[in-house]
Every structure is written in C-alpha cells, then in structure tokens.
C-alpha cells in the first residue's frame, strides 16, 4: 500500500530531475545561412522564390559540412526551401541524420526544443534575415543584423549552459 502511494511522488521527482538535467546540459548550436542560390533555372521555382543552389552553392554546402562536422550535430534543421535543404544535405548525410524542417516565421519555437531537448548539438540552416534573428533570440538581445544578400560564407557557433548563452563565435567557410 505504501509503495503505491510513493510511486506517483517518485515519478514526479524523476520527471523534475530529468527536466533540470536537460536544461543544465551544455549545448552547441550552429547557425548558418543557406549557400548561394541559383539565379537561373526552373521558372516556376524561381517565381515561387524557391530556387535550387547554384554550382557555387553546392560547393559551399560541401565546405560547410567539412567545417561544422567537428560540432557533431545531432539534429539538423532547415527551412522548407530547396536552397536551405540542399545546404543541409551534405552534413546530414555525413552525420547520418535526416534534415528536419522548421517554419522560419515561428523560429522562436526552436528555442525551447533546443535548450530543453536531449540532443546537445544542433545545426540550423536559415536565411539572411532569419539566421541573425535566431542568434538574437538565443542571445536575448539585438546584437546581429540581417546579412547582406551577397553574404553566404559565415556561421555562428553558440554555446549555452543552463539555457544561457555563454559564448558566441563567428566563422567563415
């Protein structure tokens, strides 16, 4: 009889401990804008604003995979556009991960998923306006400005501990 009464209490304690442990984890979040998009190609895709990567962009996506493999992304997120998914594919393939899509209009929803989730290493592929915006959301202040349309070779590495940003570094590739 006493064990039956203690079981719900023990379960609540375990759930609380798991939640605290998850939030206390150190996390590494890599943010990058998609590689160069094609300015020619399928007219329908171009009209919809969803072009493929250019040959230069495909090469840059391969360089990105080499540059960020040391961070060992457990989860790879991309917006649901060809250029972002194609940028994510080389590292996802290398890490044997599936590219998961997110809505750039709701990228704030990614924050609790990353900070409270079990994985420790994330790679998020976005756009010239959404990537710095996500960095600002993580940093909890406006630090980074929208990238120029010609900027494709930069990525952020954001380290967190207990849900707080402890370090932000920017690299080129």
C-alpha positions in Angstrom: 0.0 0.0 0.0 2.8 2.5 0.9 4.7 1.7 -2.3 1.6 2.6 -4.4 1.4 6.0 -2.6 5.1 6.6 -3.2 5.1 5.7 -6.8 3.4 8.9 -8.1 5.7 11.0 -5.9 8.8 9.2 -7.2 7.6 9.6 -10.8 7.2 13.4 -10.3 10.7 13.6 -8.8 12.2 11.7 -11.7 10.4 13.9 -14.3 11.6 17.0 -12.4 15.2 15.7 -12.3 15.2 14.9 -16.0 13.9 18.4 -16.8 16.6 20.0 -14.7 19.3 17.8 -16.1 18.2 18.6 -19.7 18.3 22.3 -19.1 21.6 22.1 -17.2 23.3 20.5 -20.2 25.8 22.4 -22.3 24.5 22.9 -25.8 26.2 23.8 -29.1 24.1 25.5 -31.7 25.5 26.2 -35.1 23.5 28.7 -37.2 24.2 29.3 -40.9 22.5 31.0 -43.9 21.9 28.8 -46.9 24.6 28.7 -49.6 24.4 30.6 -52.9 21.1 30.2 -54.7 20.7 29.8 -58.4 19.6 32.9 -60.4 18.6 30.7 -63.3 16.6 27.5 -63.6 13.1 26.3 -63.4 10.8 29.3 -64.0 8.1 28.1 -61.6 10.6 27.6 -58.8 12.1 31.0 -59.4 8.7 32.6 -59.5 7.9 31.0 -56.1 11.1 32.2 -54.6 12.4 28.6 -54.2 15.4 28.2 -56.4 18.0 25.4 -56.1 21.6 26.1 -55.1 23.9 27.3 -57.8 27.0 25.2 -58.6 29.0 27.6 -56.2 26.3 27.0 -53.6 26.6 23.2 -53.9 30.4 23.5 -53.4 29.9 25.8 -50.4 27.4 23.3 -48.9 30.2 20.7 -49.1 32.7 23.1 -47.4 30.1 23.8 -44.7 29.8 20.0 -44.0 33.6 19.8 -43.5 33.7 23.0 -41.4 30.9 22.0 -39.0 31.4 18.2 -38.7 33.6 18.8 -35.6 30.5 20.1 -33.8 28.8 16.7 -34.4 25.3 17.9 -35.0 22.7 15.5 -33.5 19.9 17.4 -35.1 19.9 19.3 -38.5 17.1 21.8 -39.0 16.3 23.6 -42.3 13.5 25.8 -43.5 11.3 24.1 -46.1 13.1 25.7 -49.1 15.3 23.9 -51.7 18.3 26.1 -51.0 18.3 25.5 -47.3 17.6 21.8 -47.5 20.4 21.4 -50.2 22.8 23.3 -47.9 21.9 21.0 -45.0 22.1 17.7 -47.0 25.9 17.1 -47.1 26.3 17.4 -43.3 23.1 15.5 -42.6 24.4 12.7 -44.9 27.8 12.7 -43.2 26.2 12.5 -39.8 23.5 10.0 -41.0 20.8 12.4 -39.9 17.5 13.4 -41.5 17.0 17.1 -42.2 14.1 18.3 -40.1 12.2 21.4 -41.3 11.1 24.3 -39.3 8.9 27.4 -40.0 11.1 30.5 -40.1 8.1 32.6 -39.1 8.0 30.5 -35.9 11.6 30.0 -35.2 11.2 31.1 -31.6 9.6 27.7 -31.2 13.0 26.2 -31.8 14.5 27.7 -28.6 12.8 25.5 -26.1 13.2 22.5 -28.3 17.0 23.1 -28.4 17.5 24.2 -24.8 15.3 21.6 -23.2 15.8 18.8 -25.6 18.1 15.8 -25.1 20.5 16.4 -28.1 23.5 18.6 -27.3 24.5 19.7 -30.8 22.3 21.4 -33.3 22.7 22.8 -36.8 20.1 25.2 -38.1 20.1 26.4 -41.8 18.2 29.6 -42.4 18.2 32.8 -44.4 19.9 36.2 -44.5 17.2 37.6 -42.2 16.2 34.6 -40.1 19.7 33.4 -39.1 20.8 36.6 -37.3 17.3 36.9 -35.8 17.6 33.4 -34.3 21.0 34.2 -32.9 19.4 37.3 -31.3 16.6 35.2 -29.9 19.2 32.9 -28.3 21.3 35.8 -27.1 18.1 37.6 -25.8 19.1 40.9 -27.3 19.5 42.5 -30.6 23.2 42.1 -31.5 23.3 40.7 -35.0 21.9 42.5 -38.1 20.4 41.0 -41.2 23.1 39.6 -43.6 23.6 41.3 -46.9 22.2 39.3 -49.9 25.8 38.6 -51.0 27.0 37.1 -47.7 27.0 33.3 -47.8 30.1 32.2 -46.0 29.6 32.9 -42.3 28.2 30.7 -39.5 27.7 31.3 -35.8 28.6 28.8 -33.1 26.6 29.5 -29.9 27.4 27.7 -26.7 24.8 27.6 -23.9 24.8 26.3 -20.4 21.7 26.1 -18.2 19.8 27.7 -21.0 22.0 30.8 -21.1 24.4 31.8 -23.9 27.9 31.5 -22.6 29.9 32.1 -25.9 29.2 33.2 -29.4 31.8 32.8 -32.2 31.5 33.6 -35.9 33.5 31.8 -38.6 33.8 31.8 -42.3 33.9 28.9 -44.6 
